[in-house]
């Protein structure tokens, strides 16, 4: 029963948490998606890259593509969070637009008629 600690700070009704960490997560999701799309295209273009991305034989290069894309997503989230953790993002429309464009690029990149253009014979 002995030690007293200082009470944790509580937000009052007129205080708000910064919005930067939220927008960091949103933008990082787009970066992770476009990373996956790029990895799909690169692995289709090069048999050597495809083989290098095979981390687990039963799943083939999909194992490497997804693992690397997840690592890129987490790294982007960590970097953006560190940069924006105390900031309010005053132009969320810009962040949403960039995120939307990155996700759109990723969808195009993983669309079979597109990535088959790069297929190595």
Jmol script that loads the backbone (N, CA, C; Angstrom):
load data "model"
ATOM      1  N   UNK A   1       0.815  -1.194   0.000  1.00  0.00           N
ATOM      2  CA  UNK A   1       0.000   0.000   0.000  1.00  0.00           C
ATOM      3  C   UNK A   1       0.850   1.245   0.000  1.00  0.00           C
ATOM      4  N   UNK A   2       2.043   1.177  -0.183  1.00  0.00           N
ATOM      5  CA  UNK A   2       2.925   2.237   0.141  1.00  0.00           C
ATOM      6  C   UNK A   2       3.166   3.330  -0.871  1.00  0.00           C
ATOM      7  N   UNK A   3       3.502   3.047  -2.083  1.00  0.00           N
ATOM      8  CA  UNK A   3       3.988   4.093  -2.970  1.00  0.00           C
ATOM      9  C   UNK A   3       2.860   4.836  -3.660  1.00  0.00           C
ATOM     10  N   UNK A   4       3.000   6.127  -3.681  1.00  0.00           N
ATOM     11  CA  UNK A   4       2.016   6.915  -4.417  1.00  0.00           C
ATOM     12  C   UNK A   4       2.655   7.377  -5.713  1.00  0.00           C
ATOM     13  N   UNK A   5       1.892   7.363  -6.732  1.00  0.00           N
ATOM     14  CA  UNK A   5       2.379   7.827  -8.031  1.00  0.00           C
ATOM     15  C   UNK A   5       1.531   9.000  -8.467  1.00  0.00           C
ATOM     16  N   UNK A   6       2.095   9.793  -9.330  1.00  0.00           N
ATOM     17  CA  UNK A   6       1.351  10.944  -9.857  1.00  0.00           C
ATOM     18  C   UNK A   6       0.205  10.426 -10.717  1.00  0.00           C
ATOM     19  N   UNK A   7      -0.948  11.062 -10.641  1.00  0.00           N
ATOM     20  CA  UNK A   7      -2.074  10.606 -11.459  1.00  0.00           C
ATOM     21  C   UNK A   7      -1.792  10.807 -12.940  1.00  0.00           C
ATOM     22  N   UNK A   8      -2.289   9.896 -13.729  1.00  0.00           N
ATOM     23  CA  UNK A   8      -2.106  10.000 -15.180  1.00  0.00           C
ATOM     24  C   UNK A   8      -2.861  11.212 -15.694  1.00  0.00           C
ATOM     25  N   UNK A   9      -2.283  11.851 -16.689  1.00  0.00           N
ATOM     26  CA  UNK A   9      -2.962  13.003 -17.283  1.00  0.00           C
ATOM     27  C   UNK A   9      -4.210  12.531 -18.001  1.00  0.00           C
ATOM     28  N   UNK A  10      -5.267  13.268 -17.819  1.00  0.00           N
ATOM     29  CA  UNK A  10      -6.510  12.947 -18.506  1.00  0.00           C
ATOM     30  C   UNK A  10      -6.875  14.113 -19.397  1.00  0.00           C
ATOM     31  N   UNK A  11      -7.449  13.797 -20.543  1.00  0.00           N
ATOM     32  CA  UNK A  11      -7.876  14.844 -21.454  1.00  0.00           C
ATOM     33  C   UNK A  11      -9.163  15.464 -20.957  1.00  0.00           C
ATOM     34  N   UNK A  12      -9.214  16.761 -21.018  1.00  0.00           N
ATOM     35  CA  UNK A  12     -10.466  17.430 -20.695  1.00  0.00           C
ATOM     36  C   UNK A  12     -11.314  17.481 -21.958  1.00  0.00           C
ATOM     37  N   UNK A  13     -12.536  17.921 -21.808  1.00  0.00           N
ATOM     38  CA  UNK A  13     -13.452  17.911 -22.952  1.00  0.00           C
ATOM     39  C   UNK A  13     -13.005  18.827 -24.078  1.00  0.00           C
ATOM     40  N   UNK A  14     -12.185  19.844 -23.788  1.00  0.00           N
ATOM     41  CA  UNK A  14     -11.745  20.741 -24.849  1.00  0.00           C
ATOM     42  C   UNK A  14     -10.355  20.395 -25.389  1.00  0.00           C
ATOM     43  N   UNK A  15      -9.764  19.293 -24.944  1.00  0.00           N
ATOM     44  CA  UNK A  15      -8.490  18.830 -25.472  1.00  0.00           C
ATOM     45  C   UNK A  15      -8.751  17.663 -26.426  1.00  0.00           C
ATOM     46  N   UNK A  16      -7.921  17.565 -27.441  1.00  0.00           N
ATOM     47  CA  UNK A  16      -8.046  16.462 -28.387  1.00  0.00           C
ATOM     48  C   UNK A  16      -6.692  15.822 -28.611  1.00  0.00           C
ATOM     49  N   UNK A  17      -6.733  14.544 -28.929  1.00  0.00           N
ATOM     50  CA  UNK A  17      -5.508  13.857 -29.336  1.00  0.00           C
ATOM     51  C   UNK A  17      -5.136  14.321 -30.734  1.00  0.00           C
ATOM     52  N   UNK A  18      -3.853  14.359 -31.052  1.00  0.00           N
ATOM     53  CA  UNK A  18      -3.458  14.733 -32.411  1.00  0.00           C
ATOM     54  C   UNK A  18      -3.940  13.693 -33.416  1.00  0.00           C
ATOM     55  N   UNK A  19      -4.249  14.148 -34.618  1.00  0.00           N
ATOM     56  CA  UNK A  19      -4.767  13.247 -35.649  1.00  0.00           C
ATOM     57  C   UNK A  19      -3.663  12.581 -36.470  1.00  0.00           C
ATOM     58  N   UNK A  20      -2.425  13.016 -36.301  1.00  0.00           N
ATOM     59  CA  UNK A  20      -1.312  12.481 -37.085  1.00  0.00           C
ATOM     60  C   UNK A  20      -1.158  10.971 -37.045  1.00  0.00           C
ATOM     61  N   UNK A  21      -1.207  10.339 -35.865  1.00  0.00           N
ATOM     62  CA  UNK A  21      -1.048   8.881 -35.827  1.00  0.00           C
ATOM     63  C   UNK A  21      -2.126   8.134 -36.619  1.00  0.00           C
ATOM     64  N   UNK A  22      -3.331   8.649 -36.625  1.00  0.00           N
ATOM     65  CA  UNK A  22      -4.407   8.007 -37.390  1.00  0.00           C
ATOM     66  C   UNK A  22      -4.116   8.094 -38.882  1.00  0.00           C
ATOM     67  N   UNK A  23      -3.749   9.292 -39.319  1.00  0.00           N
ATOM     68  CA  UNK A  23      -3.472   9.473 -40.748  1.00  0.00           C
ATOM     69  C   UNK A  23      -2.208   8.736 -41.168  1.00  0.00           C
ATOM     70  N   UNK A  24      -1.271   8.550 -40.245  1.00  0.00           N
ATOM     71  CA  UNK A  24      -0.071   7.759 -40.541  1.00  0.00           C
ATOM     72  C   UNK A  24      -0.460   6.321 -40.868  1.00  0.00           C
ATOM     73  N   UNK A  25      -1.376   5.761 -40.099  1.00  0.00           N
ATOM     74  CA  UNK A  25      -1.836   4.395 -40.360  1.00  0.00           C
ATOM     75  C   UNK A  25      -2.571   4.275 -41.678  1.00  0.00           C
ATOM     76  N   UNK A  26      -3.366   5.277 -41.990  1.00  0.00           N
ATOM     77  CA  UNK A  26      -4.128   5.249 -43.242  1.00  0.00           C
ATOM     78  C   UNK A  26      -3.192   5.332 -44.449  1.00  0.00           C
ATOM     79  N   UNK A  27      -2.256   6.285 -44.425  1.00  0.00           N
ATOM     80  CA  UNK A  27      -1.318   6.416 -45.541  1.00  0.00           C
ATOM     81  C   UNK A  27      -0.414   5.190 -45.653  1.00  0.00           C
ATOM     82  N   UNK A  28       0.001   4.631 -44.529  1.00  0.00           N
ATOM     83  CA  UNK A  28       0.847   3.435 -44.555  1.00  0.00           C
ATOM     84  C   UNK A  28       0.131   2.263 -45.212  1.00  0.00           C
ATOM     85  N   UNK A  29      -1.180   2.190 -45.059  1.00  0.00           N
ATOM     86  CA  UNK A  29      -1.920   1.100 -45.710  1.00  0.00           C
ATOM     87  C   UNK A  29      -1.804   1.202 -47.224  1.00  0.00           C
ATOM     88  N   UNK A  30      -1.876   2.405 -47.757  1.00  0.00           N
ATOM     89  CA  UNK A  30      -1.701   2.583 -49.198  1.00  0.00           C
ATOM     90  C   UNK A  30      -0.300   2.229 -49.654  1.00  0.00           C
ATOM     91  N   UNK A  31       0.694   2.589 -48.839  1.00  0.00           N
ATOM     92  CA  UNK A  31       2.085   2.264 -49.172  1.00  0.00           C
ATOM     93  C   UNK A  31       2.286   0.750 -49.175  1.00  0.00           C
ATOM     94  N   UNK A  32       1.715   0.062 -48.208  1.00  0.00           N
ATOM     95  CA  UNK A  32       1.819  -1.401 -48.169  1.00  0.00           C
ATOM     96  C   UNK A  32       1.139  -2.050 -49.361  1.00  0.00           C
ATOM     97  N   UNK A  33      -0.010  -1.519 -49.754  1.00  0.00           N
ATOM     98  CA  UNK A  33      -0.730  -2.072 -50.910  1.00  0.00           C
ATOM     99  C   UNK A  33       0.071  -1.899 -52.195  1.00  0.00           C
ATOM    100  N   UNK A  34       0.613  -0.710 -52.400  1.00  0.00           N
ATOM    101  CA  UNK A  34       1.376  -0.486 -53.627  1.00  0.00           C
ATOM    102  C   UNK A  34       2.678  -1.295 -53.611  1.00  0.00           C
ATOM    103  N   UNK A  35       3.230  -1.543 -52.436  1.00  0.00           N
ATOM    104  CA  UNK A  35       4.419  -2.397 -52.349  1.00  0.00           C
ATOM    105  C   UNK A  35       4.089  -3.810 -52.805  1.00  0.00           C
ATOM    106  N   UNK A  36       2.939  -4.326 -52.385  1.00  0.00           N
ATOM    107  CA  UNK A  36       2.529  -5.660 -52.827  1.00  0.00           C
ATOM    108  C   UNK A  36       2.336  -5.692 -54.340  1.00  0.00           C
ATOM    109  N   UNK A  37       1.682  -4.670 -54.874  1.00  0.00           N
ATOM    110  CA  UNK A  37       1.484  -4.613 -56.325  1.00  0.00           C
ATOM    111  C   UNK A  37       2.798  -4.584 -57.081  1.00  0.00           C
ATOM    112  N   UNK A  38       3.746  -3.811 -56.594  1.00  0.00           N
ATOM    113  CA  UNK A  38       5.060  -3.741 -57.242  1.00  0.00           C
ATOM    114  C   UNK A  38       5.787  -5.073 -57.168  1.00  0.00           C
ATOM    115  N   UNK A  39       5.694  -5.734 -56.035  1.00  0.00           N
ATOM    116  CA  UNK A  39       6.343  -7.041 -55.887  1.00  0.00           C
ATOM    117  C   UNK A  39       5.725  -8.080 -56.826  1.00  0.00           C
ATOM    118  N   UNK A  40       4.412  -8.015 -57.018  1.00  0.00           N
ATOM    119  CA  UNK A  40       3.753  -8.926 -57.962  1.00  0.00           C
ATOM    120  C   UNK A  40       4.316  -8.705 -59.362  1.00  0.00           C
ATOM    121  N   UNK A  41       4.405  -7.441 -59.780  1.00  0.00           N
ATOM    122  CA  UNK A  41       4.894  -7.142 -61.128  1.00  0.00           C
ATOM    123  C   UNK A  41       6.358  -7.535 -61.311  1.00  0.00           C
ATOM    124  N   UNK A  42       7.183  -7.237 -60.309  1.00  0.00           N
ATOM    125  CA  UNK A  42       8.609  -7.565 -60.404  1.00  0.00           C
ATOM    126  C   UNK A  42       8.808  -9.077 -60.438  1.00  0.00           C
ATOM    127  N   UNK A  43       8.036  -9.805 -59.640  1.00  0.00           N
ATOM    128  CA  UNK A  43       8.205 -11.263 -59.634  1.00  0.00           C
ATOM    129  C   UNK A  43       7.711 -11.887 -60.935  1.00  0.00           C
ATOM    130  N   UNK A  44       6.748 -11.256 -61.588  1.00  0.00           N
ATOM    131  CA  UNK A  44       6.303 -11.744 -62.894  1.00  0.00           C
ATOM    132  C   UNK A  44       7.332 -11.448 -63.972  1.00  0.00           C
ATOM    133  N   UNK A  45       8.053 -10.356 -63.806  1.00  0.00           N
ATOM    134  CA  UNK A  45       9.021  -9.944 -64.820  1.00  0.00           C
ATOM    135  C   UNK A  45      10.322 -10.730 -64.751  1.00  0.00           C
ATOM    136  N   UNK A  46      10.628 -11.298 -63.599  1.00  0.00           N
ATOM    137  CA  UNK A  46      11.918 -11.956 -63.434  1.00  0.00           C
ATOM    138  C   UNK A  46      11.761 -13.283 -62.701  1.00  0.00           C
ATOM    139  N   UNK A  47      12.174 -14.345 -63.348  1.00  0.00           N
ATOM    140  CA  UNK A  47      12.147 -15.661 -62.696  1.00  0.00           C
ATOM    141  C   UNK A  47      13.097 -15.690 -61.500  1.00  0.00           C
ATOM    142  N   UNK A  48      14.221 -14.971 -61.596  1.00  0.00           N
ATOM    143  CA  UNK A  48      15.180 -14.938 -60.482  1.00  0.00           C
ATOM    144  C   UNK A  48      14.555 -14.269 -59.256  1.00  0.00           C
ATOM    145  N   UNK A  49      13.843 -13.174 -59.467  1.00  0.00           N
ATOM    146  CA  UNK A  49      13.181 -12.496 -58.353  1.00  0.00           C
ATOM    147  C   UNK A  49      12.084 -13.392 -57.789  1.00  0.00           C
ATOM    148  N   UNK A  50      11.329 -14.019 -58.672  1.00  0.00           N
ATOM    149  CA  UNK A  50      10.270 -14.923 -58.230  1.00  0.00           C
ATOM    150  C   UNK A  50      10.839 -16.033 -57.352  1.00  0.00           C
ATOM    151  N   UNK A  51      11.970 -16.585 -57.778  1.00  0.00           N
ATOM    152  CA  UNK A  51      12.611 -17.654 -57.006  1.00  0.00           C
ATOM    153  C   UNK A  51      13.118 -17.117 -55.667  1.00  0.00           C
ATOM    154  N   UNK A  52      13.679 -15.898 -55.676  1.00  0.00           N
ATOM    155  CA  UNK A  52      14.178 -15.294 -54.437  1.00  0.00           C
ATOM    156  C   UNK A  52      13.049 -14.994 -53.464  1.00  0.00           C
ATOM    157  N   UNK A  53      11.856 -14.744 -53.984  1.00  0.00           N
ATOM    158  CA  UNK A  53      10.706 -14.437 -53.134  1.00  0.00           C
ATOM    159  C   UNK A  53       9.996 -15.692 -52.621  1.00  0.00           C
ATOM    160  N   UNK A  54      10.475 -16.856 -53.011  1.00  0.00           N
ATOM    161  CA  UNK A  54       9.881 -18.096 -52.524  1.00  0.00           C
ATOM    162  C   UNK A  54      10.498 -18.427 -51.162  1.00  0.00           C
ATOM    163  N   UNK A  55       9.836 -17.962 -50.106  1.00  0.00           N
ATOM    164  CA  UNK A  55      10.305 -18.216 -48.750  1.00  0.00           C
ATOM    165  C   UNK A  55       9.800 -19.555 -48.234  1.00  0.00           C
ATOM    166  N   UNK A  56       8.674 -20.014 -48.787  1.00  0.00           N
ATOM    167  CA  UNK A  56       8.044 -21.268 -48.354  1.00  0.00           C
ATOM    168  C   UNK A  56       7.538 -21.950 -49.615  1.00  0.00           C
ATOM    169  N   UNK A  57       8.167 -23.071 -49.985  1.00  0.00           N
ATOM    170  CA  UNK A  57       7.911 -23.707 -51.277  1.00  0.00           C
ATOM    171  C   UNK A  57       6.440 -23.999 -51.586  1.00  0.00           C
ATOM    172  N   UNK A  58       5.638 -24.512 -50.643  1.00  0.00           N
ATOM    173  CA  UNK A  58       4.252 -24.811 -50.996  1.00  0.00           C
ATOM    174  C   UNK A  58       3.440 -23.598 -51.468  1.00  0.00           C
ATOM    175  N   UNK A  59       3.807 -22.395 -51.030  1.00  0.00           N
ATOM    176  CA  UNK A  59       3.068 -21.216 -51.484  1.00  0.00           C
ATOM    177  C   UNK A  59       3.789 -20.449 -52.569  1.00  0.00           C
ATOM    178  N   UNK A  60       5.012 -20.829 -52.862  1.00  0.00           N
ATOM    179  CA  UNK A  60       5.749 -20.170 -53.931  1.00  0.00           C
ATOM    180  C   UNK A  60       6.128 -18.742 -53.570  1.00  0.00           C
ATOM    181  N   UNK A  61       6.227 -17.892 -54.602  1.00  0.00           N
ATOM    182  CA  UNK A  61       6.679 -16.524 -54.368  1.00  0.00           C
ATOM    183  C   UNK A  61       5.652 -15.660 -53.632  1.00  0.00           C
ATOM    184  N   UNK A  62       4.432 -16.154 -53.510  1.00  0.00           N
ATOM    185  CA  UNK A  62       3.428 -15.414 -52.747  1.00  0.00           C
ATOM    186  C   UNK A  62       3.876 -15.216 -51.302  1.00  0.00           C
ATOM    187  N   UNK A  63       4.591 -16.185 -50.749  1.00  0.00           N
ATOM    188  CA  UNK A  63       5.058 -16.067 -49.367  1.00  0.00           C
ATOM    189  C   UNK A  63       5.986 -14.858 -49.214  1.00  0.00           C
ATOM    190  N   UNK A  64       6.917 -14.701 -50.108  1.00  0.00           N
ATOM    191  CA  UNK A  64       7.848 -13.581 -50.028  1.00  0.00           C
ATOM    192  C   UNK A  64       7.195 -12.248 -50.341  1.00  0.00           C
ATOM    193  N   UNK A  65       6.316 -12.258 -51.353  1.00  0.00           N
ATOM    194  CA  UNK A  65       5.644 -11.007 -51.723  1.00  0.00           C
ATOM    195  C   UNK A  65       4.839 -10.456 -50.555  1.00  0.00           C
ATOM    196  N   UNK A  66       4.079 -11.303 -49.894  1.00  0.00           N
ATOM    197  CA  UNK A  66       3.231 -10.821 -48.801  1.00  0.00           C
ATOM    198  C   UNK A  66       4.046 -10.452 -47.569  1.00  0.00           C
ATOM    199  N   UNK A  67       5.060 -11.243 -47.254  1.00  0.00           N
ATOM    200  CA  UNK A  67       5.885 -10.935 -46.080  1.00  0.00           C
ATOM    201  C   UNK A  67       6.601  -9.603 -46.272  1.00  0.00           C
ATOM    202  N   UNK A  68       7.187  -9.395 -47.441  1.00  0.00           N
ATOM    203  CA  UNK A  68       7.907  -8.145 -47.692  1.00  0.00           C
ATOM    204  C   UNK A  68       6.940  -6.967 -47.717  1.00  0.00           C
ATOM    205  N   UNK A  69       5.766  -7.130 -48.324  1.00  0.00           N
ATOM    206  CA  UNK A  69       4.780  -6.049 -48.347  1.00  0.00           C
ATOM    207  C   UNK A  69       4.330  -5.682 -46.934  1.00  0.00           C
ATOM    208  N   UNK A  70       4.165  -6.680 -46.067  1.00  0.00           N
ATOM    209  CA  UNK A  70       3.772  -6.408 -44.682  1.00  0.00           C
ATOM    210  C   UNK A  70       4.890  -5.683 -43.942  1.00  0.00           C
ATOM    211  N   UNK A  71       6.129  -6.087 -44.168  1.00  0.00           N
ATOM    212  CA  UNK A  71       7.262  -5.404 -43.534  1.00  0.00           C
ATOM    213  C   UNK A  71       7.327  -3.948 -43.993  1.00  0.00           C
ATOM    214  N   UNK A  72       7.108  -3.706 -45.285  1.00  0.00           N
ATOM    215  CA  UNK A  72       7.107  -2.336 -45.807  1.00  0.00           C
ATOM    216  C   UNK A  72       5.968  -1.531 -45.191  1.00  0.00           C
ATOM    217  N   UNK A  73       4.781  -2.147 -45.073  1.00  0.00           N
ATOM    218  CA  UNK A  73       3.636  -1.466 -44.460  1.00  0.00           C
ATOM    219  C   UNK A  73       3.950  -1.076 -43.015  1.00  0.00           C
ATOM    220  N   UNK A  74       4.501  -2.012 -42.240  1.00  0.00           N
ATOM    221  CA  UNK A  74       4.813  -1.727 -40.837  1.00  0.00           C
ATOM    222  C   UNK A  74       5.909  -0.660 -40.728  1.00  0.00           C
ATOM    223  N   UNK A  75       6.918  -0.739 -41.589  1.00  0.00           N
ATOM    224  CA  UNK A  75       7.994   0.258 -41.564  1.00  0.00           C
ATOM    225  C   UNK A  75       7.458   1.643 -41.934  1.00  0.00           C
ATOM    226  N   UNK A  76       6.592   1.698 -42.948  1.00  0.00           N
ATOM    227  CA  UNK A  76       6.004   2.985 -43.335  1.00  0.00           C
ATOM    228  C   UNK A  76       5.151   3.542 -42.206  1.00  0.00           C
ATOM    229  N   UNK A  77       4.379   2.674 -41.570  1.00  0.00           N
ATOM    230  CA  UNK A  77       3.533   3.108 -40.459  1.00  0.00           C
ATOM    231  C   UNK A  77       4.392   3.635 -39.308  1.00  0.00           C
ATOM    232  N   UNK A  78       5.446   2.908 -38.971  1.00  0.00           N
ATOM    233  CA  UNK A  78       6.325   3.337 -37.878  1.00  0.00           C
ATOM    234  C   UNK A  78       6.990   4.673 -38.198  1.00  0.00           C
ATOM    235  N   UNK A  79       7.487   4.825 -39.413  1.00  0.00           N
ATOM    236  CA  UNK A  79       8.162   6.072 -39.794  1.00  0.00           C
ATOM    237  C   UNK A  79       7.187   7.248 -39.811  1.00  0.00           C
ATOM    238  N   UNK A  80       6.015   7.041 -40.403  1.00  0.00           N
ATOM    239  CA  UNK A  80       5.029   8.127 -40.444  1.00  0.00           C
ATOM    240  C   UNK A  80       4.510   8.447 -39.045  1.00  0.00           C
ATOM    241  N   UNK A  81       4.297   7.417 -38.238  1.00  0.00           N
ATOM    242  CA  UNK A  81       3.833   7.648 -36.867  1.00  0.00           C
ATOM    243  C   UNK A  81       4.861   8.466 -36.083  1.00  0.00           C
ATOM    244  N   UNK A  82       6.123   8.098 -36.214  1.00  0.00           N
ATOM    245  CA  UNK A  82       7.176   8.823 -35.505  1.00  0.00           C
ATOM    246  C   UNK A  82       7.217  10.288 -35.933  1.00  0.00           C
ATOM    247  N   UNK A  83       6.974  10.521 -37.206  1.00  0.00           N
ATOM    248  CA  UNK A  83       7.020  11.893 -37.722  1.00  0.00           C
ATOM    249  C   UNK A  83       5.774  12.694 -37.363  1.00  0.00           C
ATOM    250  N   UNK A  84       4.612  12.030 -37.330  1.00  0.00           N
ATOM    251  CA  UNK A  84       3.342  12.735 -37.157  1.00  0.00           C
ATOM    252  C   UNK A  84       2.696  12.529 -35.785  1.00  0.00           C
ATOM    253  N   UNK A  85       3.362  11.896 -34.836  1.00  0.00           N
ATOM    254  CA  UNK A  85       2.690  11.511 -33.591  1.00  0.00           C
ATOM    255  C   UNK A  85       2.167  12.689 -32.769  1.00  0.00           C
ATOM    256  N   UNK A  86       2.746  13.834 -32.920  1.00  0.00           N
ATOM    257  CA  UNK A  86       2.275  14.993 -32.160  1.00  0.00           C
ATOM    258  C   UNK A  86       1.640  16.058 -33.049  1.00  0.00           C
ATOM    259  N   UNK A  87       1.379  15.715 -34.301  1.00  0.00           N
ATOM    260  CA  UNK A  87       0.839  16.695 -35.259  1.00  0.00           C
ATOM    261  C   UNK A  87      -0.629  16.452 -35.535  1.00  0.00           C
ATOM    262  N   UNK A  88      -1.298  17.519 -35.815  1.00  0.00           N
ATOM    263  CA  UNK A  88      -2.633  17.426 -36.386  1.00  0.00           C
ATOM    264  C   UNK A  88      -2.484  17.573 -37.887  1.00  0.00           C
ATOM    265  N   UNK A  89      -3.119  16.698 -38.625  1.00  0.00           N
ATOM    266  CA  UNK A  89      -3.081  16.776 -40.077  1.00  0.00           C
ATOM    267  C   UNK A  89      -4.225  17.690 -40.502  1.00  0.00           C
ATOM    268  N   UNK A  90      -3.858  18.824 -41.069  1.00  0.00           N
ATOM    269  CA  UNK A  90      -4.861  19.826 -41.421  1.00  0.00           C
ATOM    270  C   UNK A  90      -5.385  19.653 -42.839  1.00  0.00           C
ATOM    271  N   UNK A  91      -4.811  18.733 -43.578  1.00  0.00           N
ATOM    272  CA  UNK A  91      -5.304  18.472 -44.926  1.00  0.00           C
ATOM    273  C   UNK A  91      -5.566  16.975 -45.100  1.00  0.00           C
ATOM    274  N   UNK A  92      -6.543  16.441 -44.366  1.00  0.00           N
ATOM    275  CA  UNK A  92      -6.807  15.002 -44.478  1.00  0.00           C
ATOM    276  C   UNK A  92      -7.249  14.594 -45.882  1.00  0.00           C
ATOM    277  N   UNK A  93      -7.828  15.518 -46.624  1.00  0.00           N
ATOM    278  CA  UNK A  93      -8.236  15.206 -47.994  1.00  0.00           C
ATOM    279  C   UNK A  93      -7.016  14.827 -48.842  1.00  0.00           C
ATOM    280  N   UNK A  94      -5.894  15.491 -48.628  1.00  0.00           N
ATOM    281  CA  UNK A  94      -4.673  15.168 -49.374  1.00  0.00           C
ATOM    282  C   UNK A  94      -4.189  13.762 -49.021  1.00  0.00           C
ATOM    283  N   UNK A  95      -4.177  13.445 -47.729  1.00  0.00           N
ATOM    284  CA  UNK A  95      -3.739  12.112 -47.296  1.00  0.00           C
ATOM    285  C   UNK A  95      -4.675  11.050 -47.867  1.00  0.00           C
ATOM    286  N   UNK A  96      -5.965  11.296 -47.829  1.00  0.00           N
ATOM    287  CA  UNK A  96      -6.928  10.339 -48.377  1.00  0.00           C
ATOM    288  C   UNK A  96      -6.763  10.181 -49.885  1.00  0.00           C
ATOM    289  N   UNK A  97      -6.527  11.280 -50.576  1.00  0.00           N
ATOM    290  CA  UNK A  97      -6.346  11.218 -52.028  1.00  0.00           C
ATOM    291  C   UNK A  97      -5.103  10.416 -52.394  1.00  0.00           C
ATOM    292  N   UNK A  98      -4.002  10.687 -51.697  1.00  0.00           N
ATOM    293  CA  UNK A  98      -2.763   9.940 -51.962  1.00  0.00           C
ATOM    294  C   UNK A  98      -2.960   8.460 -51.643  1.00  0.00           C
ATOM    295  N   UNK A  99      -3.607   8.164 -50.522  1.00  0.00           N
ATOM    296  CA  UNK A  99      -3.865   6.772 -50.143  1.00  0.00           C
ATOM    297  C   UNK A  99      -4.736   6.087 -51.182  1.00  0.00           C
ATOM    298  N   UNK A 100      -5.783   6.765 -51.623  1.00  0.00           N
ATOM    299  CA  UNK A 100      -6.667   6.204 -52.649  1.00  0.00           C
ATOM    300  C   UNK A 100      -5.891   5.926 -53.933  1.00  0.00           C
ATOM    301  N   UNK A 101      -5.050   6.853 -54.351  1.00  0.00           N
ATOM    302  CA  UNK A 101      -4.270   6.650 -55.582  1.00  0.00           C
ATOM    303  C   UNK A 101      -3.292   5.488 -55.436  1.00  0.00           C
ATOM    304  N   UNK A 102      -2.674   5.364 -54.276  1.00  0.00           N
ATOM    305  CA  UNK A 102      -1.762   4.234 -54.052  1.00  0.00           C
ATOM    306  C   UNK A 102      -2.513   2.903 -54.111  1.00  0.00           C
ATOM    307  N   UNK A 103      -3.691   2.856 -53.502  1.00  0.00           N
ATOM    308  CA  UNK A 103      -4.478   1.622 -53.533  1.00  0.00           C
ATOM    309  C   UNK A 103      -4.950   1.331 -54.950  1.00  0.00           C
ATOM    310  N   UNK A 104      -5.329   2.365 -55.687  1.00  0.00           N
ATOM    311  CA  UNK A 104      -5.730   2.183 -57.087  1.00  0.00           C
ATOM    312  C   UNK A 104      -4.575   1.631 -57.913  1.00  0.00           C
ATOM    313  N   UNK A 105      -3.381   2.172 -57.722  1.00  0.00           N
ATOM    314  CA  UNK A 105      -2.194   1.644 -58.412  1.00  0.00           C
ATOM    315  C   UNK A 105      -1.957   0.183 -58.052  1.00  0.00           C
ATOM    316  N   UNK A 106      -2.154  -0.152 -56.790  1.00  0.00           N
ATOM    317  CA  UNK A 106      -1.961  -1.534 -56.346  1.00  0.00           C
ATOM    318  C   UNK A 106      -2.972  -2.464 -57.003  1.00  0.00           C
ATOM    319  N   UNK A 107      -4.212  -2.033 -57.095  1.00  0.00           N
ATOM    320  CA  UNK A 107      -5.245  -2.867 -57.734  1.00  0.00           C
ATOM    321  C   UNK A 107      -4.897  -3.078 -59.211  1.00  0.00           C
ATOM    322  N   UNK A 108      -4.468  -2.037 -59.877  1.00  0.00           N
ATOM    323  CA  UNK A 108      -4.065  -2.178 -61.284  1.00  0.00           C
ATOM    324  C   UNK A 108      -2.861  -3.120 -61.395  1.00  0.00           C
ATOM    325  N   UNK A 109      -1.896  -2.969 -60.493  1.00  0.00           N
ATOM    326  CA  UNK A 109      -0.675  -3.774 -60.553  1.00  0.00           C
ATOM    327  C   UNK A 109      -0.936  -5.259 -60.360  1.00  0.00           C
ATOM    328  N   UNK A 110      -1.928  -5.621 -59.553  1.00  0.00           N
ATOM    329  CA  UNK A 110      -2.199  -7.040 -59.313  1.00  0.00           C
ATOM    330  C   UNK A 110      -3.300  -7.588 -60.220  1.00  0.00           C
ATOM    331  N   UNK A 111      -3.791  -6.767 -61.134  1.00  0.00           N
ATOM    332  CA  UNK A 111      -4.809  -7.208 -62.085  1.00  0.00           C
ATOM    333  C   UNK A 111      -4.118  -8.051 -63.150  1.00  0.00           C
ATOM    334  N   UNK A 112      -4.522  -9.316 -63.327  1.00  0.00           N
ATOM    335  CA  UNK A 112      -3.780 -10.223 -64.213  1.00  0.00           C
ATOM    336  C   UNK A 112      -3.465  -9.692 -65.609  1.00  0.00           C
ATOM    337  N   UNK A 113      -4.378  -9.052 -66.323  1.00  0.00           N
ATOM    338  CA  UNK A 113      -3.968  -8.550 -67.648  1.00  0.00           C
ATOM    339  C   UNK A 113      -2.807  -7.566 -67.583  1.00  0.00           C
ATOM    340  N   UNK A 114      -2.676  -6.830 -66.479  1.00  0.00           N
ATOM    341  CA  UNK A 114      -1.572  -5.894 -66.349  1.00  0.00           C
ATOM    342  C   UNK A 114      -0.272  -6.613 -66.012  1.00  0.00           C
ATOM    343  N   UNK A 115      -0.268  -7.445 -64.966  1.00  0.00           N
ATOM    344  CA  UNK A 115       1.016  -8.047 -64.575  1.00  0.00           C
ATOM    345  C   UNK A 115       1.471  -9.120 -65.560  1.00  0.00           C
ATOM    346  N   UNK A 116       0.556  -9.649 -66.375  1.00  0.00           N
ATOM    347  CA  UNK A 116       0.975 -10.608 -67.400  1.00  0.00           C
ATOM    348  C   UNK A 116       1.757  -9.942 -68.523  1.00  0.00           C
ATOM    349  N   UNK A 117       1.652  -8.609 -68.627  1.00  0.00           N
ATOM    350  CA  UNK A 117       2.477  -7.883 -69.607  1.00  0.00           C
ATOM    351  C   UNK A 117       3.962  -8.048 -69.283  1.00  0.00           C
ATOM    352  N   UNK A 118       4.272  -8.269 -68.019  1.00  0.00           N
ATOM    353  CA  UNK A 118       5.665  -8.373 -67.581  1.00  0.00           C
ATOM    354  C   UNK A 118       6.136  -9.819 -67.452  1.00  0.00           C
ATOM    355  N   UNK A 119       5.270 -10.771 -67.722  1.00  0.00           N
ATOM    356  CA  UNK A 119       5.591 -12.175 -67.483  1.00  0.00           C
ATOM    357  C   UNK A 119       6.854 -12.609 -68.210  1.00  0.00           C
ATOM    358  N   UNK A 120       7.754 -13.228 -67.457  1.00  0.00           N
ATOM    359  CA  UNK A 120       8.983 -13.755 -68.039  1.00  0.00           C
ATOM    360  C   UNK A 120       8.654 -15.112 -68.692  1.00  0.00           C
ATOM    361  N   UNK A 121       9.162 -15.311 -69.858  1.00  0.00           N
ATOM    362  CA  UNK A 121       8.902 -16.559 -70.589  1.00  0.00           C
ATOM    363  C   UNK A 121       9.881 -17.621 -70.274  1.00  0.00           C
TER     364      UNK A 121
END
end "model"
wireframe off; spacefill off
backbone 0.3
color backbone group
